[in-house]
């Protein structure tokens, strides 16, 4: 497995190549900036597909406050307006009701189930696929 420094270097290369954009979610609290999570626009593909996926996580202490929903809205706007992508997906575990709310509040529509989509916690897990398309292109 790659070490931490190799992973960071790969993230930088992918960002410069516009393949993967990982950003911190920060807030200002009591006059201090705090890192509370991350959002990624990944798997960016141009050409005929012009699509990507969004992944995110947040510190539990800051969950259910709208930070992730706002982050999803902002990175989606960037993807559609600046990168001119056509389609963005959010794939999430069916039992993750908080992520379902994030996707729906950010305007993503349920497309369907992806059986055995990602390998998580030692097994292939089903995921729900939420999609948003760029209506301007």
Beta strands, then each sheet from edge to edge (+ up, - down):
strand 1: 21-29
strand 2: 32-45
strand 3: 51-58
strand 4: 87-92
strand 5: 109-120
strand 6: 123-133
sheet 1: 1+ 2- 3+ 4+ 6- 5+
end
